[in-house]
Amino acid sequence: MFLDLLRSRRSVRQFDSKPVEKDKIDLLIEAMLRAPSSRSLNPWEFVVIRDPGTLSDLAQAKPHGASFIKNAPLAIVVCGDADKSDVWVEDCSIAALIGHLTAADLGLGSCWVQLRKRDHDDQTTSDQYVKKLLGLAENIMVEAVLAIGYPKEDKPGHAESSLLYDKVSYEKYGQKQ
């Protein structure tokens, strides 16, 4: 059941060195390509990375929160064509989430590394750094990186008691059930 998948999925930052099989990579990509998109414009571009050197370079895209990419056997860089759609951010975010859920369904772990509106250093944005690293065109904007692999740790899902039900209103903002 889909809800069981949501209940058990957790972000994973520690990966086993076992490579992700090609058939699983193909399923991840197929699932992401099937994501819903505003006006069916499909503005996303995905760059699949398996090379350890490139993974290590991607891990340096921002100073904090990306270093674990170097230990993942697989990363998918999620980009959007800003010339194709004014809602590329939303469409790419949906595709990335589909990738996370598919990874969990395939027995893989994953973690989102936010790069849009982040800095690589004082002179370079994460977007500029990754564009240069991967040879992306100027109109292709970097949203995030999904680090993917077999989890090195088994983390339980978040407890229901941790869910922020106080953030839910009914009929009008602030109105509780």
N, C-alpha and C positions, 0 to 999 in steps of 0.2 A: 504494500500500500504506500502511496506517495507520502502520506503524513508520517509514516514510520521512517522513511528516508530523511525527511526534514528533522525529525526528532533525534536521529542518531548522527547526522552529519556534523562534523567539527572542522575548523580550519586546522591544517596540518603543516608544520614547519620543519619537521624532521622526517627525512625520507631514507628508506633502504636504498642501497646502491643498485638494486635490480632494475634493469631498463624496462620501460613501458613498451609492451608489445605493439607492433604496427597495427594489428587489427583493433586494439583498444584506442590507439591514436586516431585511426580512421573513424571509429564510432564517436569519439569526442568531437571531431571536426564535423561529422554529419549532424550531430545533435545541435551544435552551435550554429550551423548553417540553416537549420530548421527553426531557429528562434523567430518569434514574431518581430515585425519591424513596421514602423509607421509608414503608411502608404506603400508598403512592400518595396521600399527603396534599398533595403539591405546595404547600408553604407559601411559595413564592417570589412576589415581586412585582418586576417590572422597570419601570424608568422610563427611556425612551429620550430622550436629550438631544441636540439638534442646534443649539440656539440658542447663538451665540457668547457672549452675556452670561452665560447659565447655566453654560456650560462654564468660563468664567473664574471664576465664583463657586465652582463645584465644585473648581477648582484650589486654592482656599484652605481646603479642608475640614480640612487638617492642615498643620502648619508645614513638614514635610519629605516629599518623595516623591510629591507630588501636582501640583506646578506645571505639569508638561507636559500636563495635561488641557486647559488653555486652548488648546493648539495642535492638539488632536485635532478632527477634524470631527464625531466621534460619541462619545458615552459612553453606557454602559448602567449604571444604578445597580441593583445587585443587592441586594434586600431580602428579609427573611423575616418571616412572620407568626408571632410568638412564641406567640400564643394557639392557633395551629392545630397546632403540632408542637413537641415538645421537642428534636427534632434538626434544626431549621430551619437551623442553621449548616452542618451536613454537607450537607443537601440543596441549599442555596444555593451552597455551594462546588462541588459537582458540576455544577450548572447553569452556573456561571461558567466552569469548566474546559471544558465543552462549547462555550461561547461562544468561548473562546480558540482551541480547535482548529478550530471552524467558520470563524472569521475567517481563520486561516492557510490553510485549504482554499480559501477564496474569494479568496486573494491579498491579504488585508488583514493589517496588523500590529495587535497589541494588547498592552496591559500592564495587569496587575491592580494596583489601588491599594487596599490594605487600609485600611478605615476602622473596622471593629468593634474596640472596645477601644482606640481612638486618641483623642487630644485635639485639638480645634481650637485651643484656648488654655487658659489657667489656669482659666477658669470654665465652659467649654463643651466637651462631647465632640464628636467628629466626627459621631456619630450625631445629637445634638441639632441641630447646625448644619445638616446635610443635611435632617433632618426639617422644620425651619423653612423652609429654602430651597425644598423641593419640596412642602410641605404634606402630609407623611405623617402618618398616624394614630399614636398613641402605641404601639400594639402592633406596628407595622411597624418592624422593626429593620434598620438599614443594615449590610450585610456588606462591600461593596466597590463600587468603580467600575471598569468595564472601559473604558479609553480605546482607541478603535478608529479606524483610518484606513489610508490607503495609506502604506506605509513610505517615509520620505525617505531611508533608508539600507538597504543590503543587508547584513545580518549573517549570517554562516554559523552553522549549528547548533553546539551544543556538541560538542567532540571526545569520542570514546568514552573517551579517557584521563582525562577530567575526571569521569567517572561514579564514584560512591563505592561501588564493589563491596564494600569492607570493611564496609559497613553491612548486609550480607546474611548471615544465618545460616541453617543448614540443620538441620532437625529440632529443635534446641534453640538458645537464644540463645548466641551466641559460638562456635558450632560451625561451622567453615568447611568447605567442600566437600573 
